Structures are given as C-alpha cells and as structure tokens.
Amino acid sequence: MTGWPDLPLLVGGEAVSGAGERFPVVDPATEEVRAEVAGADAGQLDAAVAAARWAAKAWRAADSGERAEAIRRLADAIDKHRDDLAEAIVTEVGSPVTLARGLQVGIPPVHLRWYADQSTVDRTADLGPHSDPVASRSVVAYRPIGVVAAITAYNYPLLLATHKMGAALAAGCTVVLMPSPRTPVATLLLARLVAETLPPGVVNVVVGGADVARRLTEHPGVDAVSFTGSAEVGAAVMRQAASGVRRTVLELGGKSAAILFPDADLATVLPELHRRYARNAGQGCASPTRLLVPRERWDEFVDASRAIYPDIPVGDPWAEETIVGPVISAAHRERVEGYVSGALADGGALLAGGGRPERERGWFVNPALLTGVAPESRIAQEEIFGPVAVAFPYSTVDDAVGLANATPFGLHAYLYTGDHERAMAVAGELRAGTVSVNGGGGFRPDAPMGGVGVSGVGRELGEWGIHEFLEPQHVQWREHP
C-alpha cells in the first residue's frame, strides 16, 4: 500500500485515530489501494457533534471580522497546499489533473474568500413602524441555526465541502463534515488545514459508512443537514432528518437537457458540449446528458459529433491532455455500461463512441452518444453518472422545451442560440434551477446552485446558501409617545 499512511479524523480541534470501520482508498486509474482510512465509531461521532455544539456559542458570539479572518486563513492554507490536494483528488477520484487543479482545488479558496466577506454583512431588516393596536416597531434579525451536518459526494469532495462549510461558517454556525468513504483523503487533508486555521470544534471531520451517516443525520445535537448525492440517498437523508424536524438542504442528481436552437453554431458548440458531459468521466450532477437537436439539422449534428468524438482524450488522469479519466469503481463502470447495453438491446443506436479504451488496468469507459431511444426510457430518464448522453431530434422549440421538462429532475439546462431574447424567454419555461445560455459563465460564488423536483431541496452558494443556515427572528417593541 502506498499513499497516505496517517489520515486521522478531526474532533474538537484534535487529530483522532478512527475506531470504526476501515475504508480502502483505491486509485480508479490503477486499481491499487493507496490508503486505508479508519472511520469514526458511534462514540467518536457523538464527540464530534458535542464539540461542534461546544464551539457554537463562541463562534456565534465572535466578532464578524474575526470569523472572516479565520475563513480567509483557511482559504490561504488551501492555496498553499493546492498541489497536495490536487494529487489526492487525481488519485482517489480519478479526475484529470487539469480539472483537479482548476475546478476541484482552484475554486474552493475563491469561494471561501467570498463567504468570508459575507460573514461581516448585517442582514437585519427594519420593518418600520406599526400602529395597530398600539404604536410599535419591528426588526427581523437573522440568527445562526446551530450545528450543521455536511455530507458530501465522492465526485467533487473539496469543492462540495467548502460550499457547505463556507455558508455555515459565514452564517455563524459550526460544522460536522463527513465526506464519502470512497474519497476521504482530500477532506482529511483539509481537516489538517482546518486545525491550523479555525478555532477548535468549529469544523469537525469524520468518516463513516451508512450507519454512521444515519447517526449524524438523526443526531439530536444537529440542527440542519446539508447533503450532496443521489436522489435515492437524498430521500433517505430527508426521512432521517425529519425525525427531529431538522432543516435539510439536498443537492441531488440531474438529467440536464441541452437545446440546440435552429440557428446554433454547431461547429463552435459541439466540441464544448460533448466535452462537458464527458468531464470527470461524466460524474457530475449538472452534466448535459440529453441533447435536443433541430430535425432539419440532424444529419449535420451526427456528422459533426462523429468527427469530434475521436478528439476527446480518454486515459491517464495525470496526462495534461486527458478529458475523461476513470469512473470511481468497477461496479460503477458495470452500471454505466449496463445503461448503454440495455438501450441498445431495446432498439437504440450508438451514434458515436462506446466501449472501453485499450488499457490493462483502471475503470475506464469511453464516452458514448446514443439515439433512437424513447424519451421515457431508462437511459433518457435516470441519472447515469457516466460519460453517456442521448440525442433526440425535435420539430419545434416548443417540442424541445417539452422534452427538456419531461423528467423528474430539474437541476440545470443549456441553451445554444444567437437570439438572446428568445433564449431568455425559453429559460423562463424550463424547470431547472440554473439555465446556461451559450455556455454560460464562470462558477460564481454569489449565484444560487440547486434544483427542483428530485434534483433537490434548498440552495447552495450565494445569499441563498447562507440563508439556509440562518433563522429569521422577529423582534418588536412598543414605541412610547
């Protein structure tokens, strides 16, 4: 075994050796065990929650400038250790190194600094005077909800952790952070930086399986639960949190549509679009995996897509040119391939890609683009979490909007057109938490992220994400003449 021999948990500011279940960390590109992490047992989980509750009063009462400075110190520490963190993410997730350095590690400190600035904002609202039945005045203050349980998915461990932590810390809350046991290394490295930069107990980091996660979501010392993962597990988390009527924020799956308008510049759009859903081996909830194409341009779309696919590099995640690395496990690769083979057996056709690259080791799968499937088929309705997309021809833009909305998910949608006004009008018809027009822009910390339907409950990022961890309190007093 090579990699990280010492990866303790963080409880109350102290490094703690896990006493619970042990989890191997396997490099999905080589199938080698690179580390073994000891998770928390029930007592250690309880201690982490107790530490967060103990730290909550002081963190809440601290001067907002002090809280902001602590969050900035954590952002600076991530920047200082970005190479180590990127190495961990390439190794445990299989993310291509360029994606690991950029989105996976480069964005978190930027977003944390935004949260640091937001932690000093006075959100108190003055409702003004009221006269019935007596003269009075009211304000609405916003108070920290308390202890936040933050549970992250395996695909973007550091990014998801900092989104949840940043919003909670800016709101004046404390945190018990639990990464996926599939990819705990980057988060446990983050725990070391937390210990150096934040007061003890403000953020605690534990690892565990389903039983430990359930104990956390049902824990009487937890006031809110923020979870990122599949819709199925998200529903279970919501049921567990409901036992204590705890607030839940759920960022779940997606089956996002990309509508190519009749005037779309396919030569420009398609290289970006195909790489977008293949990124991180398709293990991204906002991937545009349903491509809706004008019927009159279908042949052009097919020809262009077939020409682009050979130029999407699949392979070693340490190679700078790689776009598609491995998926997380052998079982997940079988799941992804099962969707493709099932669709082909039901009469679908492989328009481009498919199969596996010629590699002796690693859980690699080539991107695949399918057509000829029914809109209600499994491959068109369920989140695959792999580099697989389905394409449908449509007759009118209204038809395309209907197809885009015809899933239980509602996380993201993509529009490609030269007519901005028309795109803005269509955006309003889409059942999606985010709509990106012509590729959209950067990953803004001040914009909400989340979805409707089974894509989730609540929002992360922006003011919306901070307010998930704040309780409005109405304070009123009688005015004396």
C-alpha positions in Angstrom: 0.0 0.0 0.0 1.3 3.5 -0.9 -0.1 6.9 -0.4 -1.1 8.5 2.9 -0.3 6.4 5.9 -1.7 8.8 8.5 -5.1 10.2 8.0 -6.8 10.9 11.3 -10.2 12.4 11.9 -10.6 15.9 13.4 -12.7 16.2 16.6 -12.7 19.3 18.7 -9.5 20.5 17.1 -7.6 17.3 17.8 -6.4 14.6 15.5 -8.2 11.4 16.4 -7.5 7.9 15.2 -10.7 6.4 13.9 -12.1 3.5 15.9 -14.8 2.4 13.5 -15.0 0.7 10.1 -11.9 0.8 7.8 -12.2 2.0 4.3 -9.7 1.3 1.5 -9.0 4.2 -0.9 -8.5 2.7 -4.3 -6.9 4.6 -7.3 -9.6 4.1 -10.0 -6.9 4.5 -12.7 -4.6 1.8 -11.5 -6.9 -0.3 -9.2 -4.2 0.0 -6.5 -5.1 0.6 -2.8 -3.4 3.9 -2.0 -4.5 4.4 1.6 -6.7 2.9 4.3 -8.8 5.2 6.4 -10.3 4.3 9.8 -13.7 5.8 10.2 -15.5 7.0 13.3 -17.3 4.8 15.7 -20.6 5.9 17.3 -18.8 7.5 20.3 -16.5 9.5 18.1 -19.4 10.7 16.0 -21.1 11.8 19.2 -17.9 13.6 20.3 -17.7 15.4 17.0 -21.3 16.7 17.4 -20.6 17.6 21.0 -17.5 19.5 20.0 -19.5 21.5 17.4 -22.1 22.3 20.0 -19.5 23.4 22.5 -17.8 25.7 19.9 -21.1 27.1 18.6 -21.6 29.7 21.3 -18.2 31.3 21.0 -18.2 31.2 17.1 -21.6 32.8 17.0 -20.6 35.5 19.5 -17.2 36.2 17.8 -16.8 39.5 16.1 -17.7 39.0 12.5 -14.3 40.4 11.4 -12.7 37.6 13.4 -14.8 35.0 11.7 -14.0 36.5 8.3 -10.3 36.4 9.1 -10.4 32.8 10.1 -12.2 31.8 6.9 -9.6 33.7 4.9 -6.8 31.9 6.7 -8.4 28.6 5.6 -8.6 29.8 2.0 -5.0 30.8 2.1 -4.0 27.4 3.5 -5.8 25.6 0.7 -3.9 27.8 -1.8 -0.6 27.0 -0.1 -1.3 23.2 -0.3 -3.1 23.1 -3.6 -0.6 20.7 -5.1 -1.1 18.1 -2.4 -4.9 18.4 -2.6 -4.9 18.1 -6.3 -2.7 15.0 -6.1 -5.2 13.5 -3.6 -8.1 14.2 -5.9 -6.5 12.8 -9.0 -5.6 9.7 -7.1 -8.8 9.0 -5.2 -11.4 10.4 -7.7 -9.6 9.8 -11.0 -10.2 13.4 -12.0 -7.9 14.6 -14.8 -5.2 16.7 -13.4 -6.2 19.8 -15.2 -9.7 19.6 -13.7 -8.3 18.7 -10.3 -6.0 21.8 -10.3 -8.8 24.1 -11.6 -12.4 23.3 -10.6 -11.6 20.8 -7.9 -8.9 22.8 -6.0 -8.7 26.3 -7.5 -12.3 27.3 -7.0 -12.7 26.5 -3.2 -10.4 29.2 -1.9 -12.0 31.8 -4.2 -15.5 30.9 -2.9 -14.3 30.7 0.8 -13.0 34.3 0.5 -16.4 35.4 -0.8 -18.0 33.7 2.2 -15.5 35.5 4.5 -16.7 38.8 3.1 -20.3 37.8 3.5 -19.8 36.9 7.2 -19.5 40.6 8.0 -22.8 41.6 6.4 -25.5 42.8 8.7 -28.7 41.2 7.4 -31.0 42.8 9.9 -34.2 44.2 8.2 -36.0 47.1 9.7 -39.8 46.6 9.1 -40.5 50.2 10.3 -43.4 51.4 12.5 -46.7 49.7 13.1 -49.8 51.3 14.8 -52.4 48.6 15.4 -53.4 48.3 18.2 -50.5 50.3 19.6 -47.6 52.2 18.2 -44.7 49.7 17.8 -41.6 49.0 15.7 -40.1 45.7 14.4 -36.9 44.4 13.0 -36.1 40.9 11.6 -32.7 39.7 12.7 -31.0 36.5 11.4 -29.6 34.1 13.9 -27.3 31.0 13.2 -29.3 27.8 13.1 -26.6 26.0 15.1 -24.8 22.8 14.2 -24.7 21.8 10.5 -24.1 18.2 9.4 -22.4 18.5 6.0 -22.3 15.3 4.0 -20.5 15.3 0.6 -20.4 13.1 -2.5 -17.3 11.4 -3.9 -17.0 13.3 -7.2 -16.0 16.8 -6.1 -15.0 16.3 -2.4 -13.2 19.5 -1.7 -15.5 21.8 -3.7 -18.6 20.4 -2.0 -17.0 20.6 1.4 -16.1 24.2 1.1 -19.5 25.2 -0.3 -21.2 23.7 2.8 -18.6 24.8 5.3 -18.4 28.3 3.8 -22.1 29.0 4.0 -22.4 27.6 7.5 -19.3 29.5 8.8 -20.5 32.7 7.3 -23.8 32.3 9.0 -22.1 31.8 12.4 -22.8 28.0 12.5 -20.4 25.2 13.4 -20.0 22.0 11.3 -19.6 18.3 11.4 -18.2 17.4 7.9 -18.5 13.8 6.5 -17.0 13.0 3.1 -17.9 10.0 1.1 -15.9 7.0 2.3 -14.9 6.3 -1.3 -12.9 9.6 -1.5 -12.0 10.7 2.0 -8.3 11.7 1.5 -8.7 15.3 0.2 -11.2 16.1 3.0 -8.9 14.6 5.7 -6.1 16.7 4.3 -8.4 19.6 4.5 -9.0 18.7 8.2 -5.3 19.4 8.9 -5.7 22.8 7.4 -8.9 23.4 9.5 -7.0 22.5 12.6 -4.3 25.1 11.8 -6.7 28.0 10.9 -10.1 27.7 12.7 -10.9 27.6 16.4 -11.2 24.1 17.9 -14.6 22.4 17.3 -15.8 24.9 14.7 -15.3 22.3 12.0 -15.0 18.6 12.8 -14.3 16.0 10.2 -15.3 12.4 10.5 -15.6 9.4 8.0 -18.1 6.7 8.1 -20.5 4.4 6.3 -24.2 4.4 6.1 -24.8 3.6 9.8 -22.5 6.5 11.0 -24.1 8.9 8.4 -27.5 8.0 9.7 -26.5 8.5 13.3 -25.3 12.0 12.2 -28.5 13.0 10.3 -30.7 11.8 13.2 -28.5 13.2 15.9 -30.3 15.4 18.4 -27.3 17.7 18.6 -27.6 18.5 14.9 -29.8 21.4 13.8 -29.5 21.2 10.0 -28.4 18.7 7.4 -26.8 19.5 4.1 -26.3 16.6 1.8 -25.0 16.1 -1.8 -25.5 12.8 -3.5 -28.0 10.7 -5.4 -31.8 11.3 -5.3 -32.4 7.9 -3.7 -30.0 8.5 -0.8 -31.2 12.1 -0.5 -34.7 10.9 0.1 -33.4 8.7 2.9 -31.5 11.6 4.4 -34.6 13.7 4.4 -36.6 11.0 6.1 -33.9 10.6 8.7 -33.6 14.4 9.4 -37.4 14.6 9.6 -37.2 12.5 12.8 -36.0 15.6 14.6 -37.7 18.1 12.3 -34.3 19.3 11.1 -33.8 21.6 8.2 -32.4 19.8 5.1 -30.6 21.1 2.1 -30.3 18.5 -0.6 -28.2 18.9 -3.8 -29.1 15.8 -5.7 -29.0 14.4 -9.2 -29.7 15.8 -12.7 -30.6 14.7 -16.2 -30.0 18.1 -17.8 -31.1 18.9 -21.3 -29.1 21.0 -23.9 -31.4 22.6 -26.5 -29.6 23.4 -29.8 -31.7 26.1 -31.4 -32.1 26.0 -35.3 -29.6 28.9 -35.5 -27.0 27.3 -33.2 -23.4 27.4 -34.5 -22.7 23.6 -34.2 -19.1 23.9 -35.2 -18.4 26.0 -32.2 -20.9 24.5 -29.8 -20.5 20.7 -30.2 -16.8 20.3 -29.2 -17.5 22.1 -25.9 -20.8 20.3 -25.3 -19.5 16.8 -25.8 -16.6 17.5 -23.5 -18.9 19.0 -20.9 -20.8 15.8 -20.2 -17.7 13.7 -20.6 -15.8 15.8 -18.0 -14.8 14.0 -14.8 -15.9 10.8 -16.6 -19.5 12.1 -16.5 -19.6 12.1 -12.7 -21.2 15.5 -12.4 -24.8 16.2 -11.5 -25.2 19.1 -13.9 -23.9 17.3 -17.0 -25.9 18.0 -20.2 -26.8 14.4 -21.0 -29.9 14.9 -23.1 -29.1 16.7 -26.4 -32.1 18.1 -28.3 -31.3 18.8 -31.9 -33.4 20.6 -34.6 -34.7 17.9 -37.0 -33.6 19.9 -40.0 -30.0 19.9 -38.7 -29.9 16.3 -37.5 -27.5 15.0 -40.2 -25.2 17.9 -39.6 -25.2 17.2 -35.9 -24.5 13.5 -36.5 -21.6 14.1 -38.8 -20.0 16.8 -36.6 -20.4 14.6 -33.5 -18.7 11.6 -35.1 -15.8 13.8 -36.1 -15.4 15.3 -32.6 -15.5 12.1 -30.6 -12.1 10.8 -31.6 -10.6 14.0 -30.3 -11.9 13.5 -26.7 -8.9 12.0 -24.9 -9.6 9.1 -22.6 -6.9 7.8 -20.3 -4.3 8.6 -17.7 -5.7 11.3 -15.4 -2.1 12.6 -14.8 -1.8 13.4 -18.6 -2.4 17.1 -19.2 -4.4 16.4 -22.4 -6.8 13.9 -20.7 -10.5 14.9 -20.6 -12.0 11.6 -19.5 -10.4 9.7 -16.6 -11.8 6.5 -15.0 -15.1 6.2 -13.2 -14.9 5.6 -9.4 -15.2 1.8 -9.3 -15.6 -1.4 -11.3 -19.2 -1.7 -10.1 -19.9 1.8 -11.3 -18.4 1.0 -14.7 -20.7 -2.0 -15.0 -23.6 0.2 -14.1 -22.7 2.7 -16.7 -22.2 0.1 -19.4 -25.4 -1.6 -18.4 -27.4 1.5 -19.3 -25.8 1.5 -22.7 -26.2 -2.2 -23.4 -29.8 -2.0 -22.2 -30.6 0.9 -24.5 -29.0 -0.9 -27.5 -31.0 -4.1 -26.7 -34.2 -2.0 -26.7 -33.5 -0.7 -30.2 -31.3 2.3 -29.5 -28.3 3.0 -31.7 -24.7 4.1 -30.9 -24.2 7.4 -32.7 -20.6 7.9 -31.6 -18.1 6.4 -29.1 -18.8 3.5 -26.8 -16.8 0.6 -25.4 -13.6 0.7 -23.3 -10.2 2.2 -24.2 -7.4 -0.3 -24.6 -5.9 -0.2 -21.1 -4.8 -3.1 -18.9 -5.9 -1.6 -15.6 -8.3 1.1 -14.4 -12.1 1.5 -14.6 -12.2 3.4 -17.8 -15.1 3.7 -20.2 -15.3 5.7 -23.4 -17.9 8.4 -23.9 -21.0 7.3 -25.7 -23.7 9.1 -27.6 -26.9 7.2 -28.3 -30.0 7.9 -30.3 -33.1 6.0 -31.3 -34.4 5.6 -27.7 -37.7 6.6 -26.3 -37.9 9.8 -24.2 -39.4 7.8 -21.4 -36.6 5.1 -21.5 -34.4 4.4 -18.5 -31.3 5.8 -20.3 -33.2 9.1 -21.0 -34.8 9.4 -17.6 -32.3 8.2 -15.0 -29.0 9.8 -13.9 -26.2 7.5 -15.2 -23.3 9.4 -13.7 -21.0 8.4 -16.5 -19.9 9.9 -19.9 -23.1 8.9 -21.7 -25.6 11.2 -23.5 -28.7 10.6 -25.6 -29.7 12.8 -28.5 -33.2 13.5 -29.8 -34.4 15.3 -32.9 -37.2 17.9 -32.4 -39.5 19.7 -34.7 -40.2 23.0 -32.9 -38.6 24.8 -30.0 -41.8 24.2 -28.0 -41.4 20.5 -28.6 -37.8 20.8 -27.3 -39.0 22.6 -24.1 -41.5 19.8 -23.5 -38.8 17.2 -23.9 -36.4 19.2 -21.6 -39.0 19.3 -18.9 -40.1 15.7 -19.2 -38.0 14.2 -16.4 -38.4 14.2 -12.6 -35.1 16.1 -12.4 -34.7 19.9 -12.7 -31.1 20.9 -11.9 -29.6 22.6 -15.0 -30.5 23.3 -18.6 -28.4 24.6 -21.5 -29.5 26.7 -24.5 -27.5 27.5 -27.6 -28.7 30.2 -29.9 -27.7 33.6 -31.4 -31.1 35.1 -30.3 -30.6 36.3 -26.8 -34.1 37.5 -26.3 -35.6 34.2 -27.4 -33.2 32.3 -25.1 -34.3 34.4 -22.1 -37.9 33.7 -22.9 -37.4 30.0 -23.2 -35.3 30.0 -20.0 -38.5 31.0 -18.2 -40.3 28.0 -19.4 -37.7 25.5 -18.2 -38.0 23.6 -15.0 -34.4 24.0 -13.9 -32.5 25.6 -11.1 -29.9 27.0 -13.4 -30.1 27.8 -17.2 -26.8 28.4 -19.1 -27.1 30.3 -22.4 -24.3 29.7 -24.9 -22.1 28.0 -22.3 -22.9 30.4 -19.5 -20.1 32.0 -17.5 -17.8 31.2 -14.6 -18.6 29.4 -11.4 -19.9 32.4 -9.3 -19.9 32.1 -5.5 -22.8 34.7 -5.4 -25.2 32.7 -7.6 -27.5 30.0 -6.2 -26.9 26.4 -7.1 -29.7 23.8 -6.7 -32.7 22.3 -8.4 -36.3 21.5 -8.4 -38.2 18.2 -8.3 -35.9 15.3 -7.3 -32.8 17.4 -8.0 -33.0 18.7 -4.5 -34.4 21.0 -1.8 -32.9 24.4 -1.0 -29.9 26.1 -2.5 -26.1 26.2 -2.0 -23.9 29.3 -2.8 -24.8 32.9 -2.8 -27.1 34.6 -0.2 -29.5 31.7 -0.7 -26.9 29.3 0.6 -26.2 31.3 3.6 -29.8 31.8 4.5 -30.3 28.0 4.6 -28.3 28.2 7.9 -30.0 31.3 9.3 -33.2 31.6 11.3 -35.2 34.8 10.9 -36.2 36.3 14.3 -38.8 38.9 14.6 -38.0 41.4 17.4 -40.7 44.1 18.2 -41.1 46.8 20.8 -43.7 49.3 21.8 -43.0 52.9 20.9 -43.6 55.3 23.8 -45.0 58.7 23.0 
